[in-house]
Amino acid sequence: MKIIIAGGTGLIGRELTKELVKHDHEVIILSRNPGKVISTPQGVEVVGWDGKTVQGWGDLINETGAVVNLAGENIGGEGFLPSRLSDVRKQGIRDSRIQSTQALVAAIEASENKPKVFVQSSAIGYYGFHEDQILTEDSPPGDDFFAEWRYWEPVSEPVESMGVRRVIIRTGIYFSTRKGSALNRLVIPFKLFAGGPIGNGQQYLSWVHEDDESRAIRFLIENDNTRGVYNLTSPNPATNAEVGKAIAKVMGRPYYLPAPEFAFNLAFGEIGALVTKGQRVIPERLQAEGFEFEFSELEAALRDLLIE
């Protein structure tokens, strides 16, 4: 199958591209900076777009069986540490998601041959922050900035009336060793022999290994019976303390120096809530529909990613 990935050069997109090519799919990546894209698998086509319109690429929809929309500014920022959420950054995050999705929907509407499936990225931030309450795909949305996915998800809804199967993926804390990933940021204090709990350590992190994320997206593309919302998280979310102790064990580092919640929030502002507040999310629908995780256990996932 030929598959378009908008946002295919991001953390998730790069791993997904490798997974799809490995299983004999053809991939077209839409990129705002095609000249800077390097290290793509052989045969992958990179096409420029502005993230807002269909100019220069819209006709490609006629050739594809699936469209995956991963486009959007990284909420955590691209730097070594998370970036604070100013009003300007928030608006940029909103615009990058809404405008890119509108462009993809417009391209599908104008196409003569519609794709079979449209995969729309989202995140577990949709549910808002909770303590130890178990959250499934049926749980209601939150009301903070991170829950604004409740406004962004419906932008792709019109493709359903065009006969296109729509899948929404709500991704958890993405565990990858790539620059800018949540895991890379979590291990920084452990590398400095200063690891420990953040706040009381009891807040849940609903994580997912990069391989399971890519495999789950491929599963949802290839299975015609899948549609609607799916949580892409490990079946075993862990508390901040459990994650920290597992990182310390795998890296052979101490676990003793706590980071007070107020200090963390003072340093990073609103973005600090992604670590200091918890979400206990379960991939109920994925498991019910037959997807099997390779990395459902925290320590095994960390050993795979952190030990060379």
LINZI-V645189 format. One line per field, one symbol per residue. ss: DSSP state (H for helix, E for strand, C for the rest). phi: phi as a letter, one per 20 degrees, with the letter a starting at -180 (. if undefined). psi: psi as a letter, one per 30 degrees, with the letter a starting at -180 (. if undefined). A space follows every 50 residues. Layout:
BEGIN
ss->???
phi->???
psi->???
END
This chain:
BEGIN
ss->CEEEEECCCCHHHHHHHHHHHHCCCEEEEEECCHHHCCCCCCCCEEEECC CCCCCCCHHHHHHCCEEEECCCCCCCCCCCCCCCCCHHHHHHHHHHHHHH HHHHHHHHHHCCCCCCEEEEEEEHHHHCCCCCCEECCCCCCCCCHHHCHH HHHHHHHHHHHHCCEEEEEEECEEECCCCCCHHHHHHHHHHCCCCCCECC CCCEECEEEHHHHHHHHHHHHHCCCCCEEEEECCCCCEEHHHHHHHHHHH HCCCCCCCECHHHHHHHHHHHHHHHHCCCEECCHHHHHCCCCCCCCCHHH HHHHHHCC
phi->.ecedenfdegfffffgffffgdmeecddecfcffefcmeggnfedcfbe mccdfnbgffgfedebcdddfqfffendefdgefeffffgffffffefff fffffffffefedfffbcddfbbfggemecedffdcfefffecdffefgf eegffeggfffenefdcddeeefeebefgnfffgffegfffelcfrfdme mefededbfgffgfffffgfffdfeeanecedbffcfcfgfffffffgff emcfcbefdggffffffdmfffffdeddbdddegfgffeofdfecedgff ffffedde
psi->kkkkjkgfgaeeeeeeeeeeefhglkkkkkkfifffklhllkfkkkkklg gelgkffeffefflfkkkjgkkkkeflfaelkklileeeeeeeeeeeeee eeeeeeeeefkejklekkjkkalffeflkldgkkkaffkllagaefgfff eeefefeffefggkkkkkjjkajjjlglkfleeeeefefefghglalkbf gfkkjjlkkeeeeeeeeeeeefjffklakkkillfillleeeeeeeeeee fhlljfjljkeeeeeeefbeffffefllkikkieeeefggkkkeifkeee eeeeefk.
END
